[in-house]
Amino acid sequence: MVTRHLLATSTLLSLLTVATGSAQDTLEERVDQAIERGLQLVRSRQRDNGMFTELDPASFPKPRDGTSPSFPGGSEVMSMCVLAYSGAKPESAEVAKSLDVFMKLPLEQTYTLGFRIIALAEFWKHAQTKTREELRKAMDRDARALVAIQLANGGWHYAKRDTDKFFDFSNTQVAVLALGLAAECGVEIAPEVFEKAGQLYLNKQRDDGGWDYGHPQFGNTHSYGSMTAAGVANLIVIRDILDPMSGCPCSGSRSKASGNSQVDRAIERGIAWLGGKFSPSTNPDNSTTLHPYWLYSCQRVGIATGMKYFGDHDWYREGAETLIKSQSGSGAWIDYHNTCFGLLFLMKGRGPILMNKLKYDGRWNLHNRDAANLAEYVGQLKEQRMLWQVVETRSPLDELHESPILYITAEEKVELPAEFKATLRRFTAPGGTVLLEASCGNPAGKTFCETLCREVWPEWELKRLDDGHPLWTCDLEIAGSRPVLDGLSDGIRTFVFYSSRNVSCYWQTRAVTRYAASFYVGNNLYAYATDRARLRDRRSHRQVGLGAKYAAEQPSCRATRKELVVARLKHGGRWNSNEHYAPWAVLAEDARARLGLGLREAEPVDIGAAIAKETDIAYLCGRDRMELSDTARAALKTYLSGGGFLLVEATAGDEAFGQSVQEALRAAGLTLTPLGQESPMISGQFGAQATGYAVTAPGWTVGLRTARLGKPLPELYGIHLDGKQVGLYSPFDILYSQTGCRAFGSRGYEPGDARALALNVLLMAATR
């Protein structure tokens, strides 16, 4: 018999955690703990009158001379920023206690006015309609105050000054950020405000690409970290405010020329400076000690650009590790304001990645805010901060898997490296989803996308999504005029979606009202790709193992047979729809690691052909109705009478296949008997020969959770011939589910439970 060894068939195994114990990477937990300690400190400072200091709002002091760095209200504005970005809603008890007095404080300085706007803008995103109006009025008042103290050269100082020489880029950072956020919330701000600030940044960028502080008191001698990061982030804000149509509208199937302005070049030079200088523990070229304000500024650049790395540095991971190690037992860093900056860095940078966008050698970013704007839209819908990220053709596979979606948009022929095409294939095999777009409907872009599909996934054909495809209804209902989409489907899930027409321009220009369907598609793509699950945090690695639920159980196999052979049965009901995900390879690795049991897969066998005696498990699965001919029934009974074992499951819990296969098995003279808690398949007790897993309260995929309420046991049926159990039937998916890949609407077990059941199947076959 021709066989193929499963242990080396798929890179899927390198992405899945086989160990039962603790997670490989605990950064997620440690970040959460650090944030919670810091939040407790912030909350502990909140007083009954809503203030976070002993200041009396009824007799609120003014700065000492109106211009010095003395900040009455500074603790209040920073505290409320932290609460806003922690996800607290303005109507919640902890916020409502302070919000009214907070909005009425007579603030006058750039820092306090700016950070009050920053807090109000974040609260505005999650507020009810009435509260939104109040918040916008307060932002409008503060924005007008900030504009009034802008200096003639476009910069800001602590407060109003009569001469430009006193501006500094730290105050200017806060003012531009605040005014940009206010504008996003509907506050009208004259373009000249941003034009003047932008020109100042261009004029004052140093030859090395960085920025200094700007104030003559501190000397204009060299660039340093926090001011350079602030310069880059503010130029991005200014560019987006002044040119929100960047690359749009399309004309003649091409984007409007963009990406090579003086502002773009200044941004690129600043990013290059950060890449060469980044340090998580010091403010480069300015301080040798931890500086959370610097990390806060870096976070602004990283989120705005989608960059995971500054140079070779993973800015969030390294910054988070540094902050966690340096946090005091009280939850603080250095002083209270730095504590707030540290918390803002951790909270804002930790969001999950909605979409990775591919950077390739060519014009990959003609619509430079498309993914960012979509992430903002979906995040507001789901009340979960979502980010986007740039990946490159050289990025490792695990970085592609930091998001369920890889977005590739092209307006010309693109030459992707052969190595990356192989990576694309490996990305979709363990559950990744690709979105391709021919930007502006460009013919060359169409040719590229369609050719890429043929080269990377030749087994499947691009087909138009029909009206019944789950994408149109899996979360928001997309009715009426829908975007035209094609897809590649392997029989379980559509893993490539392709738009031959423009989508990204609508995301770029935030045309939510006019082209709502394009935003709905982006949202539904996330719901479809994850089966409506919450996205994993960017800090967490994909974990698909038995998990802590089965950690205390010690499986064993003492049977004399140390290797099992499995063969798929071929039939007309999409018999191989789960093959793309190498489920037997995953199970083979588990069997070797946990049971010391070998497993190899033989070549598939036609359902009517004789099944070799050395086949320990004949595997029958599918997604459509199927029938057994007289010849197939006879061949199957001969195999089972000779000691064979039959595993039957409905792939993805397909009901049509499940119903038809039950009918076919009964027509073949086989009986199906429900298994109870005493069955070895559920109890894990296989007598003296083996011990498996007790699977008595499994978890279910989304499509089954409601239906399985009150039904704590797995639903399994013994297949009997002449009174002897010769197989197992599951109406719900086991093999695909144990890979950890999600498919919208799949009816199966949660991965850990599916893995435990799959191992029990092997033990049942080995000990018969």
N, C-alpha and C positions, 0 to 999 in steps of 0.2 A: 504494500500500500504506500502511495506517495503521502508523506506527512510534512507538516511545517511546524517548527518549534515556535511556541507562542511567546517565550520569554524575551525575544528580541524583536517583536513585530511592531512596536509602537512607541513613539516618544511620549505617548500618553502616560506611560508608567513613570517617566521622570517628573511629571507634573503633579502626580497624586501621592499623598502621604500614606505610606503603608503602615507606619508605626501606630500602635494603639495608644501610646502615651500622650504626653502633653504636646501642644502645638510647637512647630518648629520655631516660630517667631512670635515672641511675646510683646513686641513693641506696641501693638494695638492696646493690650491691657495696660501696659505701663503708661502710655499716653493718657488713657482714660482716667487712670488713678491720679496722675499728676494734675490733670484738669480739675478733677473733683476736689483735690486738696486746695488748689488755688481758688476754686469757686466758693468753697467753705470759708476761706479767708475773706473774700469779697463780701459774702453774705453776712459774715459776722460783724462787719463794719457798718451795716445798714442800721440807722437809728429810727426811732419811732416817728420822727418828723420827716422821714424820707431821705434825709441827708446821709452822707457817708463820712462826714467829719463833724466837728463840734460847731461849725459855722451856723449862724442863725439866718435862715432865708429872709427873715423880716428886716434884718439890718446887715445885709450882705456887703462885705467890704469891697473896695476898689483896689486894683493893683497899686503898689506903692507910688509909682510915678507915671503910670499909664504905659510905660514902655519896658519895664524890667521883667526878667523871667520870674515873676511872682504870680502864681496862678490860682486866685480864688475860684473855687469850683472845679479845680483840676481833678481832684479825687472823685468828685461826683460824675464828671463826664466820662472818665476812664472806667469807673465802676459800671455805669450804664452801658457803655460799649461792650464790656465783658458779658453782662447779662443778655444784651441783644444777640451777640454771636454765640451764646450758649444755647440759643433756641427758645429762650423764654419769650412768651407772647406779651404784648403790651397790656392785654386785659388780665394777665395772670396776677395773683395776689402780690408776689414779690416785686413785680414791676409797677403795678398800679399804685403801690404804696409810695413810690418815689416819682412817678412820671409827671404828675401835675406840677409839683414843686420844681422838678428838674427843668421842665419847659419854661418856667417863669423866672428862673434865676437871671438876674441882669448881667449877663456875661459880656465882656468887651474885647477880649484878647483873641488873637488868631487861633491859638491852640485850643482854648476852651470852646469858642464858637465852632471851630472845625470839628472837634471830636463830638460835640453835641449833635451836629448834623449827621455825622457818621453813625452815631447810635440811633438817632431818629429814623434814618433811612433804612437801617436794618430792621427796626421794629415795624416800619411801614410795610415791608414786604409781607408780613404775616398778620397784619392788623385787620380788624373788621372795618367795614366801610366808614362808619361814623368816626372811628378812631383815626383812620387814614386821613380824613380831612383835617382833623386837629393837628396831626403830625406834619402834614404838608404845610399848613399855615405857619407852624413853628419853624420848619426848615426854610420857608420863604423869607421869614423875618431875619433869620441868622445869615442866610445867603446874601441878603441885601447889606447886612452889616459887614460881612467879609469883603464884598465887592467895594464897599465904601472905603475900606482901609487898604486896598491894593495900592501899591506904590506905582508911580508913573512908568517905571521900567518893567512892570509886570510882576514883581515879586511882593513878598509880604515880610513884615517884621512882627514883633510881638503885638504891636498895636500901630495906630496911625502915626506916621512920621512925615516930616516935610521934605526929606531928602532921600534920594534913592540909595545912597551909600549904606544905609542901615539894613537893607534887605538881607535875608538869609534863606538858604534852601531847605532848612528844617521847617520853619514856619510855612514856607511856600509849599512844601510837600503836603502838609495837613490841609491848607486852604484849597489847593487844586483837587485833592482827593475828595474833600467834602463837597465842593461845588459840583464835581462830576457826579457824585452820588445823588445830590439834590436834583440835578438835571434829569437823571434816570427816573426819579420819582415825580416828574412833571413840573418842577420848579423852573421858571423861565429865567435864563441867565444869558446876558448879551454875549455873542461870540467873541467880541473884542476882549473880554476878560481872559478867555483861554488863548486868544491869539497873542496877546502881550506876554502872558506867562510862557507860552511856547517859544516865542522869539528870545526871551531871556535865557531859557535853557539852551537853545542853540548857540547863542552868543557866548555863553559862559562855559560851554563844554571844553574841557582841557584837551591838549594835544593827545594825551594817552587814552582818551575816550571817557574819562570819569569826570566827576564834579567835586568841588570842594564846598566848604560851608557858605562862602559868599560874603560873610560879614568881615569887614576889615579888622575888627578887634582880634579875630582869631587868625588872621593872615590868610592870604590866598596863595598858598605855597604848593599844595599838592592835592590830588584827588584822594578820596577815601571811601570806605565801604558804604556806610548808611546813606551818604549824600548821592553816591553814584546809583545805588539801587532806587532811591527816591526819584532821581532824575529820569531813569528809564521808565519807572512805573508812571510818573506824571506825564511824560511824553506820550505814552500809550493812551492815557485818559484823554489828553488833549487831541490826539489824532482821532480817537473814536468819536469825540464830541464834534469836532470840526468836519470830519469826513466819514460819517456813518455809512455812506454808500460805497465805501472802498471796494473797487472791483465791479460795482454794479451801477446802472443796469447793464445787462447783456445787450450787445448789438452785433448783428451778423454772426451769431453763435460764438461770440468771444466776450470775455470780461473787459470792462474798462481798464485801461492801463493803470497799474498801481504797484506799490511795493518798492519804488526806487526814489522816493522823495527825500529831501534833506532830513525830514523827521525820521523816516525809516532808517536812513544811514546812521543818524545819531543814536537811535535805539540799538542798532546792531553793534556799534562801537562800544556803547555802554555795557551791553551784554557780554561782549568779548572781555572787557575789563573785569567784570564780575567772575567770568569763567577762569581768568588767570589768577584772581586774588582771593576767591572765596575761602572763608574759614568759619566753622560753626561756633568757635569759642572766642573769637576776637572780632572787633570791628576793624577790618583791614586798613592798615596804614593810618590808624587813628587811636586805637586802644589795644592794650594787651590783655584786657580782662573781658569777661562775658558781657555782652551788650545786647539784651533782648530787643532794644529799639532797632538795631541793625538786622536782626533776624526777622522782625516784623516787616521791615522794608523789603527784605529778600522775598518774603512770602508774597508781597504784592506783585513783584516781577514774575515769580514762578507761576502764580495763578493766572495772571494776565496773559502770559505767553504760552502757557501749557508746558513749559519746560520742566522736566524732571531733574535735569542736571545743570549745574553751572560748571562748565568744564567737565571734570570727571567726578564732581561731587553731587551726590543725591542730597539736594539742599534740605528737603524736609526731614528725611531720615536722620541725617547727621545733626541737624539743628535740634530735632526732638530728643535724640539721644543725649546731647549736651545739656539741654534744659532739664531733662529728667534727673541726670546725675547731679546737677548743681542745685536742685530745688531744696530749700530748707524744710525742716520738719513741720513748720507752720504753713507751708505751701507757698512761700515767698521766694522771689529772686531779688537780691540787692536792696530794693526799696519798693514802695507800693506801686509807683507808676511803672517801673520795670516789670513788676509782677503782672500788671495788666497787659503790657506788651508781650510778655512771654505767653500768657494765656491766649491772647489773640493770635499769635503765631501758631500755637498748637491747635486751636479750634478751627481757624480758617483754612489751614493747610491740610487738615486731616480728611476732608471730604472724599467720598468715593468718586471714581472716574467713570463718568457716563460714557465717554467715547474717547478712544485714541484716534488721533489724526496722523496719517502717514506723511512724513517728510522724505521726499526722494530727490534725486538729482534732476531738477526741473522746476517749473512754476507750480509748486504744490500748495501754495497758500494765497491764491488770488483773492479769496474771500476770507480775510484774516480773522474775522470774528464769528464765523458761521457756527463752529462747534461750541465756542464760548457762550454765544447767545442761546443756543439750544439747551446747553447744560443749565443756564440760568432759568430758562422757561420750565424745564422739566423739574428742576429743584424746587421751584415755587409751587408747582402742582403737587408734588409729593411731600412738601415741607421737610425736605432733606437737602442739605447743601450738597450740590454736585459740581464736580470739576471736569475739566477736559485735559488731555495730555498729548504731547507730541511724541511720537515714536519714529525711529528711523529704520531704514532697510537693514542696518547692522544691529538693531536692537535684539537682545536675546528673547527667546520665546516666552519666558516667564513674564517679561515686561509687557508683551502684547496681551497677556492674560490678566493684566491688572484692570482691564475693562472688558466687558462682554462683547464690545463692538469695536471693530477696526474700520475707520472711515478713510476711503481713498477717493479723492476727486482729481480729475485730470481734464485738461483742455487741449491736449496734444498727445502725440505718441510718446510714451514713456518707456525707457529701457530699464526695467527692474532687474537687479542681479539674480542670477539663477539660484543662488543660495537663499535669497529672500522668497522666491517663489516656492521653494521647498518649505520654508518656514510658514508661509501662508497655508499650505496644505496641512502642516502640523498644527496650526492654530485652530482650524475648523474641526479637525478630528476629535479633540477633547471638548468641543462645545462652543468654540468661538464663532462669532457672527461677523460677516464682512458686509459693509455698505459701500457699493461702488457708485460713483456719479460721473457722468459725462458732463462736466461743467458747461453751463449755458447751452446744453444740447449739442456741443461741438462734434462734428463728424469724426475728427481725429480722436477725440476723447471716447466716442462710442466704439471705434475700432479697437482702441487700447483695452477698454473694459471687456468687450466681448472676446477678444483674443486671449486676454488673461484668464478668463473663465475656461476656455477650451484647453489652455495649456496646463493649468493647475488642477482642474477638476474635470478631466475628460470623460469620466463615466456618466456625468449628468448634463442635461441640456437646459439652457436658459428657457424658461417658460413664463408667459404672462401670468401674474397673480390674478386668479379669478375672484368673483364677487364673494365666494365663500371662504376665502383665505382668512385665517384668524387675525392676521395683522390689522384688518380693518375694524375689528371689534374687540380686540383683546384687552383694551383698557378704555380709551375714548372711542366712541363710535364715529367712524369716518364715513359719512353718508354723502350723497350728491356727487359733486365733481371730485374725483379722487386722483391723486398723482398716479402717473403711469409707472408701474414697477414690474420688473421681471425677477425671477429668482431661480436658484438652484436648490433642489430638495432631494435629500437622500432617502426619503420615505418616512423619516421620523420628524425631521425639522427642515425648514428652509434655512440654510446656513449662509447663503449669499443673496443679498438683495441688490438690485441694479436699477438705477434711475437713468434712463437715456435722455431725460429732460432736466431742466434746471430745478434744483431744490435749494442749493446753498445760498443763492442770492436772497431768497426769502428769509432764511435764517440770519444772513449777514445784516439785512436791513430791518430786522425785527418786525416784519410785516405780518404780525400775528392776526390782526383783524381781517386784512384783505386775503391772506393766504393761510388761513388757520389750518387747513388740511395738511400742509407741509410740516407744521409744528406737531400736529397730532401724529403724523407718521413717525417723527423723531421720538416722541414719547412712547408710542405703541411699539416701536422697534425695541426699546429698552424692556418693556413689559413682555414682549414675545421672546426675546433672547434669554430672559431670566426666569421665565414662567412666573412673572409677577413678584419675584423675590426682591428684597431690598439689596441694593448693590453692596458688595464688600468694600470695606474701608481701604483706601490706598495703602495703608500700612500692613494689611493682612495678606498672607499668602493663601493660595487655594489649598484647602484642607479636605481631602476626601479619603477618609479611613473609617475604621470601625468606631473610633472615638472613645470617649470616656465611658460611654454607656456599657461597653463590653470589656472594659479594661481589666476588671477583676476576674473575668472568666478565662480559664486556661484550656484551650482546645488541644486535642491530641488525636493522633491516628495510629493505632497499634495493629492495623490490618496488615496482612502479609503483602498485599499489593501496594506498591509504592509509585505506580504511575497509572493514570487513567487516560483513555483515548476518547475524544468526543468527535462526532461528525454531525454536521448540519444536514437536515433533510430539505431538499429542493422541491418547491412546488410553485404554483401560480399565484400565491397570495402574498407577494412581497416578502419572501422567505428570508432575505438577507438585508432587511432595512436597517438593522442595527450594526452591520459589519463595519461601517465607517468608524465606529467608536471602539473597536477591538475589545469587546467585553470579555472574551475568553482569555485575552492576554492579561487583563487586569486580574481576573480570577486566578489565572495560573501563577501570577506573582504572589498573590495572597496564599494560595495553596502551598507553594514552596516555602514561604516565610513562616507561616503559622502552623502548618500541618506536616511539613516535610514530605509533601505529596506532589509528585510530578503530574503534569497535565499537558497533553499535546492534542492539536486539532488535526484530524484527517481531512482529506479533500471532501467537499460536499457530495452527498449521495442523492440521486433522483429518488423521489418518494416511492416510485414503483419498483426500483431496483433492489437487489438483495443487499442487506446491510451486513458487513463483515462481522464475524463472530468476535474479533478482537476489539470491536467498538464497545466501550463500556457505557457510553451515554449517546443515545441518538437524540438530537436536539431539533425540535419542531417549533417554529415561531412564525409570526406573520402579522400583517396589518390589514388584510382584506379577507373576504370570505374564501374558503378553500373546501375542496371535496377530496375524498379518497376513492380512487377507482377500486374495482374488485382486485386488481393486481396489487395495488398499493396496500390494501387491507391484508391480503395474504402475506405479502413480504414483511409487513410490520408484525403480524402475529407470529410468523416463523422466527423472527429475530427475538421477540419477547419470550417465546416458548423456550428458546435456547439459552436463556439467562440474561438477555439484554435489558437495558434500562432506558426508559423514554422520559425525557424532560420536555414538557410542552408549556409554553407561555404565550400570552397575547402581548406582542411587542407594544410598548407604550400603553398597555392596557386596552388595546383596540377591541371594541365591543363586537364589531362585525366578525372579526377573526375568532374571538372567544366563543361566540355563539355557534359558528359553523364548525369549529374544531370539536366542540363537545358533541355535536350531532354526528360528526364523522367518526369519532372514537366509539361512540355507542353503536353506530352502524357496523363497526368492525368487531363487535362482540366484547368490547371492553367496558368496564363499569367505572364510574367516578364516585368516590366516597369522601365526604368532607373529613378533614383531619382535625382532631381536637388537641387540647393542650398536652395530652399524654403522648402524642406522636413525637418521635425523635426529631422530625423536621422542625418542630416548634419548641420542644423541651431541650433539645441538644443532647439527649441521653441515648447513645447508640449501644448500650451494654458494655461489655468488657473490651470491645474492640476500638471504641472511639468516644470522644467527648467533644461535642460541638458547642453551639451557642443557644441559650434560652431566649427565644424571640417571642415574648408574650405581650408586648405593648409597643408595636412598631409605629414609627412615624410614616406619614404619607405625603405624597406630592400634593400640590394645591388642588388639583382636580378631584381628589378623593377625600379631603379632610372633613368636609361636611357630611358626606355619605357614610364615612366610617365612624362617626360619633356613636358611642355606645357599643362599638364592636372592637374589643381590645385585641383580639387575636388575628394573626395573619389569615387570609382566606386561601387555603390550599386544599387540593383534592388528590387523594391517592388514586392512581390508575391501576385497576385490578384485571387479571386474566385468570379465569378458573379459580377465583378465590384468593389468588396470590398477588401482592402488590408488586407491580412491575414498572411503575413510573410515577410521575408527579405532574400535576397540572396546576398552573397558577393563572387565574384570569387577570391578574395585575402584574405589571412589569417588574422583573427582578434583575436580569442581566444588564440591560441598558442603564437602569437606575443605579446599579452599583458602581458605574464609572464616574458618577457625580455630575454627568452632563445633564443639563435641563432642556426639556422640550415643552413648548406651550401645550397645555391640555393633557400632558402625559398622565396616565393613571398608574402609579406605581408606588414603591416604597422609598422612603428617604435613604440616601446612599449607605449610611452605616448599617441600617437594618437589612437593606438589600444585600450587602456584602456578607453579613452574618448568615442570611438564608442561603446564599449561593454556596458558601462553604459547607453548610449543612447538606446541601444537595450532593456535593462531592463525597461527603462522609457516608451518606446513604448509599451512593453507588459503590463506594469502596468496601463497605461492610456487608453487602448482600451475600 
